[in-house]
């Protein structure tokens, strides 16, 4: 297979919510909430922030640095002039996807948080949270994804802080309009919700089973670091932080109680999975007599391979060990517009890894689009012929797109910006860690 023959679906990208989202909110919330919808304000110092219930959140586009010179990737953008327009403009996003040869993309939210927890952090009442989560999901489905059918895999915010029953209702509501992915948070207990080791979330997992919806957990948890750890320690730990959450998920009752439910781990790589599974089986066999863990007639590794999708940006080790991981549980990602992204050379980066791992054409198709399509119930050829979905065909439509790095305004260097480079989710660092960083 040539680079231009690939069909690429990214299972992890990000949207910087545009200021125009406020207009959608006003048109789609009950009258009592119209004056309370989130809106963008530009402050006297030139920075932009989202204003929600009197609280300003300035990190509206954490780590949205693609398009800037690499030397500036540690600078957090502070207004919409400082990010590439495709971060927030869906029309420009599709052009940049074409330039990168990417057919379709699943997009995580920015300022609302991985599961919409920003509202809970500000102490908003439960009814307000529910209204805003529903409106956000409608905007994401109809305004963002709906602008270009066939180019996006819709991803609903769970609004997990409003409780399991609400999340289950929202999963069913979204499924009615074709959404088969919901963004959960790997650490709900940090926001006053139960963790995943009980039965409180059973309505959510049952709803996922009933609708074929994948519960997606994006990287977002940081371990404790040494007092003088450099930024590279934070960035390097991302996959291992995901592995720590995967341990919690595997040994929770969820995979055993809901064997038909499906889960995805985003931005965490796959190279760690073989030993993770080997160790899981050892722990099970060695200790189950007194821990009383019971996976029935399968091993923990079987349950994980059956239920969990992993993804990779650049992971030759994972690709070489694909059989140990489970070939049907690995998918490619681009991570646009974060600093780990391989845009605009995603196809070249992916093919270099495929060649290094010795993949054949069928395996390449599996990792670049078939697995993503199967897990998320997405038909990549519904809106265009297959020949028009390749890297070469898409790039031919974007010959006028300028992909050379530019300074999009003079971003301000801040301590928070340095931390934001670690996958873009500073909210997951503990208060003590944040103060240190």
C-alpha positions as CSV (number, residue, x, y, z in Angstrom):
1,X,0.0,0.0,0.0
2,X,1.2,3.5,-0.8
3,X,0.8,6.4,1.5
4,X,-1.8,8.0,-0.8
5,X,-3.8,4.8,-0.7
6,X,-4.5,4.8,3.0
7,X,-8.0,5.6,4.4
8,X,-7.5,7.4,7.7
9,X,-10.1,7.8,10.5
10,X,-8.8,9.5,13.7
11,X,-10.4,8.3,16.9
12,X,-8.9,11.2,18.9
13,X,-9.0,14.9,17.9
14,X,-10.2,18.0,19.7
15,X,-12.5,20.9,19.0
16,X,-12.0,24.4,20.4
17,X,-15.6,25.5,20.8
18,X,-16.3,28.6,18.7
19,X,-17.8,31.8,20.0
20,X,-20.9,31.2,17.8
21,X,-21.8,28.2,20.0
22,X,-23.5,30.8,22.3
23,X,-26.0,31.5,19.6
24,X,-26.9,27.9,19.3
25,X,-27.3,27.6,23.1
26,X,-29.7,30.6,23.1
27,X,-31.8,29.0,20.4
28,X,-31.9,25.6,22.0
29,X,-32.4,26.0,25.8
30,X,-35.6,26.7,27.7
31,X,-36.4,30.4,28.2
32,X,-35.4,30.4,31.8
33,X,-31.8,29.6,30.8
34,X,-31.3,31.8,27.8
35,X,-29.6,34.6,29.9
36,X,-27.3,32.0,31.5
37,X,-25.8,30.3,28.4
38,X,-22.0,30.2,28.1
39,X,-20.5,33.1,26.1
40,X,-17.0,34.3,25.1
41,X,-15.7,37.6,26.6
42,X,-12.6,39.4,25.6
43,X,-10.9,41.0,28.5
44,X,-9.0,44.2,28.7
45,X,-5.6,42.4,28.4
46,X,-6.7,40.9,25.1
47,X,-7.3,37.4,26.4
48,X,-10.5,35.5,25.6
49,X,-12.5,33.5,28.1
50,X,-15.7,31.5,28.3
51,X,-18.0,33.1,30.9
52,X,-20.3,30.5,32.7
53,X,-22.4,31.5,35.6
54,X,-20.1,34.4,36.4
55,X,-16.9,32.3,36.2
56,X,-14.4,32.9,33.5
57,X,-12.4,30.0,32.1
58,X,-9.4,31.3,30.1
59,X,-8.1,27.9,29.0
60,X,-10.6,27.7,26.2
61,X,-8.2,25.9,23.8
62,X,-5.7,24.1,25.9
63,X,-2.7,23.0,23.9
64,X,-4.3,24.0,20.5
65,X,-0.9,24.7,19.0
66,X,-0.8,23.0,15.6
67,X,0.0,25.4,12.8
68,X,2.4,27.3,15.1
69,X,6.2,26.8,14.9
70,X,7.3,23.8,17.1
71,X,9.4,26.0,19.3
72,X,6.1,27.8,20.4
73,X,4.2,24.7,21.3
74,X,4.7,25.4,25.0
75,X,2.8,28.7,24.7
76,X,-0.8,28.4,25.5
77,X,-3.1,30.4,23.2
78,X,-5.0,33.0,25.0
79,X,-7.5,34.2,22.4
80,X,-9.1,33.0,19.1
81,X,-6.6,35.0,17.1
82,X,-3.8,32.9,18.5
83,X,-5.0,29.5,17.2
84,X,-5.3,28.1,13.7
85,X,-8.8,28.8,12.5
86,X,-9.5,25.1,12.0
87,X,-9.3,24.6,15.7
88,X,-12.8,26.2,16.0
89,X,-14.1,26.7,12.5
90,X,-15.6,23.5,11.1
91,X,-15.2,24.6,7.5
92,X,-11.5,25.2,8.0
93,X,-11.2,22.0,10.0
94,X,-12.4,19.9,7.1
95,X,-9.9,21.7,4.8
96,X,-7.1,20.8,7.3
97,X,-8.4,17.3,7.5
98,X,-8.2,17.1,3.7
99,X,-4.7,18.5,3.7
100,X,-3.7,15.7,6.2
101,X,-5.6,13.0,4.2
102,X,-7.9,12.3,7.1
103,X,-11.4,11.2,6.1
104,X,-13.2,11.3,9.5
105,X,-12.5,12.4,13.0
106,X,-13.9,11.9,16.5
107,X,-13.6,15.2,18.5
108,X,-13.3,15.7,22.2
109,X,-14.4,18.9,23.9
110,X,-12.1,21.5,25.3
111,X,-13.3,24.0,28.0
112,X,-16.3,21.9,29.2
113,X,-13.9,19.1,30.3
114,X,-13.8,15.5,29.2
115,X,-17.2,14.7,30.5
116,X,-18.7,18.2,31.1
117,X,-17.3,18.4,34.6
118,X,-16.5,22.1,34.3
119,X,-20.1,22.9,35.3
120,X,-19.8,20.9,38.5
121,X,-16.5,22.5,39.3
122,X,-18.2,25.8,39.4
123,X,-20.9,24.6,41.7
124,X,-23.7,24.9,39.1
125,X,-27.0,23.3,40.0
126,X,-28.0,20.0,38.6
127,X,-30.8,21.2,36.4
128,X,-28.4,23.8,34.8
129,X,-25.8,21.2,34.2
130,X,-28.4,18.9,32.4
131,X,-29.7,21.7,30.2
132,X,-26.2,22.8,29.2
133,X,-25.0,19.3,28.5
134,X,-28.0,18.5,26.3
135,X,-27.4,21.8,24.4
136,X,-23.7,21.1,24.0
137,X,-24.4,17.6,22.6
138,X,-27.0,19.0,20.2
139,X,-24.5,21.6,19.0
140,X,-21.8,19.0,18.6
141,X,-24.1,16.7,16.6
142,X,-26.0,19.2,14.4
143,X,-23.7,22.2,14.1
144,X,-20.2,20.6,14.2
145,X,-20.6,17.1,12.9
146,X,-23.8,17.8,10.9
147,X,-22.1,20.5,8.8
148,X,-20.2,17.8,7.0
149,X,-21.9,14.4,7.0
150,X,-19.4,11.5,6.9
151,X,-16.5,13.5,8.1
152,X,-17.0,13.2,11.9
153,X,-17.8,10.5,14.4
154,X,-20.1,12.3,16.9
155,X,-19.1,12.1,20.6
156,X,-21.6,13.1,23.3
157,X,-20.6,14.6,26.6
158,X,-21.8,12.4,29.4
159,X,-22.5,15.1,32.0
160,X,-21.6,12.5,34.6
161,X,-21.7,14.9,37.5
162,X,-25.5,15.0,37.1
163,X,-25.8,11.3,37.9
164,X,-25.9,7.9,36.3
165,X,-29.6,8.1,35.4
166,X,-29.1,11.4,33.5
167,X,-26.1,9.9,31.6
168,X,-28.1,6.9,30.7
169,X,-31.0,9.0,29.4
170,X,-28.6,11.1,27.4
171,X,-27.0,8.1,25.9
172,X,-30.4,6.9,24.7
173,X,-31.4,10.4,23.5
174,X,-28.1,10.7,21.5
175,X,-28.4,7.1,20.1
176,X,-31.7,8.2,18.5
177,X,-29.8,10.6,16.3
178,X,-27.0,8.1,15.5
179,X,-24.5,8.9,18.2
180,X,-22.5,5.8,19.3
181,X,-19.9,7.3,21.6
182,X,-20.1,9.1,25.0
183,X,-17.2,10.8,26.7
184,X,-16.8,9.7,30.3
185,X,-14.2,10.8,32.9
186,X,-11.6,8.4,34.3
187,X,-11.8,9.9,37.7
188,X,-15.4,10.7,38.6
189,X,-14.7,10.5,42.3
190,X,-12.6,13.7,42.0
191,X,-15.9,15.6,41.3
192,X,-18.0,14.1,44.1
193,X,-19.4,11.2,42.0
194,X,-18.8,7.5,42.8
195,X,-15.9,5.7,41.4
196,X,-16.4,2.7,39.1
197,X,-16.0,-0.1,41.7
198,X,-19.6,-0.2,42.7
199,X,-23.0,-0.5,41.0
200,X,-23.9,3.2,40.9
201,X,-23.0,3.5,37.2
202,X,-24.9,0.4,36.1
203,X,-27.6,2.4,34.3
204,X,-24.8,3.9,32.2
205,X,-23.2,0.6,31.2
206,X,-26.7,-0.9,30.6
207,X,-27.5,2.0,28.3
208,X,-24.2,1.5,26.4
209,X,-25.1,-2.2,25.9
210,X,-28.7,-1.4,24.8
211,X,-27.6,1.2,22.3
212,X,-24.2,-0.1,21.1
213,X,-22.6,3.1,22.5
214,X,-18.9,3.1,23.3
215,X,-17.9,4.7,26.7
216,X,-14.8,6.6,25.8
217,X,-12.1,7.6,28.4
218,X,-9.6,10.1,27.3
219,X,-6.2,10.4,28.9
220,X,-6.7,12.9,31.7
221,X,-5.1,11.6,35.0
222,X,-1.6,12.5,36.1
223,X,0.4,10.5,38.7
224,X,2.3,12.2,41.5
225,X,5.5,13.7,40.1
226,X,8.8,14.5,41.8
227,X,9.1,18.1,42.9
228,X,11.5,19.1,40.1
229,X,10.1,17.0,37.3
230,X,10.6,18.6,33.8
231,X,7.7,18.7,31.3
232,X,9.0,15.7,29.5
233,X,8.2,13.6,32.5
234,X,4.5,14.7,32.2
235,X,4.4,14.0,28.5
236,X,6.2,10.7,28.7
237,X,3.8,9.4,31.4
238,X,0.6,9.8,29.4
239,X,0.4,6.2,28.2
240,X,1.3,4.8,31.6
241,X,-1.4,7.0,33.2
242,X,-3.9,5.5,30.9
243,X,-2.6,2.0,31.9
244,X,-3.3,2.8,35.5
245,X,-6.9,3.7,34.7
246,X,-7.1,0.5,32.6
247,X,-6.1,-1.4,35.7
248,X,-9.0,0.1,37.6
249,X,-11.5,-0.6,34.8
250,X,-10.3,-4.2,34.3
251,X,-10.7,-5.1,38.0
252,X,-13.9,-3.2,38.5
253,X,-17.1,-5.2,38.1
254,X,-18.0,-3.5,34.9
255,X,-16.4,-5.7,32.2
256,X,-17.7,-8.9,33.9
257,X,-21.2,-7.5,34.7
258,X,-21.7,-6.0,31.3
259,X,-19.9,-8.2,28.8
260,X,-21.5,-6.5,25.8
261,X,-20.6,-3.0,26.8
262,X,-17.6,-1.5,24.9
263,X,-15.0,1.0,26.1
264,X,-12.3,3.0,24.4
265,X,-9.0,4.5,25.8
266,X,-8.0,7.6,23.9
267,X,-4.6,9.2,23.6
268,X,-2.9,6.5,25.7
269,X,-1.0,4.4,23.1
270,X,-1.0,0.6,22.9
271,X,2.6,-0.5,23.4
272,X,2.0,-1.1,27.2
273,X,-0.9,-3.5,26.6
274,X,0.9,-6.8,26.1
275,X,2.6,-6.8,29.5
276,X,-0.5,-5.2,31.1
277,X,-2.5,-8.3,30.0
278,X,0.2,-10.8,30.9
279,X,0.4,-9.3,34.4
280,X,-3.4,-9.3,34.7
281,X,-3.6,-13.0,34.1
282,X,-0.8,-13.7,36.5
283,X,-2.5,-11.7,39.2
284,X,-5.8,-13.5,38.6
285,X,-4.4,-17.0,38.6
286,X,-2.0,-16.3,41.5
287,X,-4.4,-14.6,43.9
288,X,-8.0,-15.4,43.0
289,X,-8.2,-18.0,45.7
290,X,-8.3,-15.3,48.4
291,X,-9.3,-12.2,46.4
292,X,-12.3,-14.1,45.0
293,X,-12.1,-12.4,41.6
294,X,-14.2,-14.4,39.1
295,X,-14.0,-13.9,35.4
296,X,-15.9,-17.2,34.7
297,X,-14.5,-19.3,31.9
298,X,-12.3,-16.6,30.5
299,X,-9.1,-14.7,31.7
300,X,-8.9,-11.0,32.5
301,X,-6.9,-10.6,29.2
302,X,-9.8,-12.1,27.3
303,X,-12.2,-9.7,28.8
304,X,-10.0,-6.7,28.0
305,X,-9.5,-7.7,24.4
306,X,-13.2,-8.3,24.0
307,X,-14.3,-5.0,25.5
308,X,-11.6,-2.3,25.2
309,X,-10.3,-0.3,22.2
310,X,-6.9,1.3,22.3
311,X,-5.4,3.8,19.9
312,X,-2.0,5.1,18.8
313,X,-0.3,8.1,17.2
314,X,3.2,6.7,16.7
315,X,3.6,3.3,18.4
316,X,5.8,0.8,16.5
317,X,6.1,-1.4,19.7
318,X,2.4,-1.7,19.9
319,X,2.1,-2.5,16.2
320,X,4.8,-5.1,16.3
321,X,2.9,-6.8,19.3
322,X,-0.5,-6.5,17.6
323,X,-1.3,-10.2,18.1
324,X,-0.7,-10.0,21.8
325,X,-2.9,-6.8,22.1
326,X,-5.6,-8.0,19.8
327,X,-5.6,-6.6,16.2
328,X,-9.3,-5.7,16.3
329,X,-8.8,-3.5,19.3
330,X,-6.3,-1.0,17.9
331,X,-7.1,2.2,16.0
332,X,-5.1,5.2,14.7
333,X,-5.4,8.8,16.0
334,X,-4.1,12.2,14.9
335,X,-4.7,14.3,18.1
336,X,-5.2,17.5,16.2
337,X,-4.6,20.3,17.2
338,X,-2.5,19.3,20.2
339,X,1.3,19.2,20.3
340,X,1.4,15.4,20.0
341,X,-0.4,15.6,16.6
342,X,1.4,14.5,13.5
343,X,-0.6,16.9,11.3
344,X,0.0,17.7,8.4
345,X,2.1,14.6,7.9
346,X,-0.2,12.0,9.6
347,X,-0.2,9.6,6.6
348,X,3.6,9.7,6.3
349,X,4.1,9.1,10.1
350,X,1.5,6.3,10.1
351,X,3.0,4.5,7.1
352,X,6.5,4.7,8.6
353,X,5.2,2.9,11.6
354,X,3.4,0.3,9.5
355,X,6.5,-0.5,7.5
356,X,8.7,-0.7,10.6
357,X,6.2,-3.2,12.1
358,X,5.9,-5.2,8.9
359,X,2.1,-4.8,8.5
360,X,0.3,-6.1,5.3
361,X,-2.3,-4.1,3.5
362,X,-5.2,-5.8,5.3
363,X,-3.7,-5.0,8.7
364,X,-3.1,-1.4,7.7
365,X,-6.8,-1.0,6.7
366,X,-7.8,-2.6,10.0
367,X,-5.9,0.0,12.0
368,X,-6.5,3.1,9.9
369,X,-10.3,2.8,9.4
370,X,-12.0,-0.7,9.8
371,X,-11.6,-1.0,13.6
372,X,-12.8,2.6,14.1
373,X,-15.8,2.0,11.8
374,X,-16.8,-1.2,13.5
375,X,-16.5,0.0,17.1
376,X,-18.3,3.3,16.5
377,X,-20.9,2.1,14.0
378,X,-19.6,4.5,11.4
379,X,-19.8,3.8,7.6
380,X,-17.0,5.7,6.0
381,X,-18.4,5.2,2.5
382,X,-22.0,6.3,3.1
383,X,-21.5,9.7,1.7
384,X,-18.8,9.2,-0.9
385,X,-17.2,6.5,-3.0
386,X,-14.3,4.7,-1.5
387,X,-11.9,6.0,-4.1
388,X,-12.7,9.5,-2.9
389,X,-11.9,8.6,0.7
390,X,-8.1,8.0,0.3
391,X,-5.3,10.2,1.4
392,X,-4.5,11.0,-2.2
393,X,-8.0,11.9,-3.1
394,X,-8.6,14.1,-0.1
395,X,-5.2,15.9,-0.4
396,X,-6.0,16.6,-4.1
397,X,-8.9,18.8,-2.8
398,X,-6.7,20.8,-0.5
399,X,-3.8,21.8,-2.6
400,X,-4.4,25.5,-1.7
401,X,-4.3,24.8,2.1
402,X,-1.2,26.4,3.6
403,X,0.3,24.0,6.2
404,X,3.5,26.0,6.8
405,X,3.9,27.1,10.5
406,X,2.7,30.6,11.3
407,X,2.6,32.8,14.4
408,X,-1.1,33.2,15.1
409,X,-0.8,36.2,17.3
410,X,1.7,36.5,20.2
411,X,0.7,33.8,22.7
412,X,1.7,34.5,26.2
413,X,4.0,32.1,28.0
414,X,2.6,31.0,31.3
415,X,3.3,28.2,33.8
416,X,-0.2,26.8,33.1
417,X,0.7,26.7,29.4
418,X,3.7,24.4,30.1
419,X,1.5,22.0,32.0
420,X,-1.2,22.2,29.3
421,X,1.2,20.6,26.8
422,X,0.8,17.3,28.5
423,X,-2.1,16.3,26.4
424,X,-4.0,19.5,27.1
425,X,-5.9,18.6,30.3
426,X,-4.5,20.6,33.2
427,X,-7.7,20.2,35.1
428,X,-6.6,16.6,35.9
429,X,-3.6,17.7,37.9
430,X,-4.1,17.8,41.6
431,X,-4.1,21.3,43.2
432,X,-0.7,20.7,44.8
433,X,0.8,19.5,41.5
434,X,-0.8,22.5,39.6
435,X,0.8,24.9,42.1
436,X,4.2,23.3,41.7
437,X,4.0,23.1,37.9
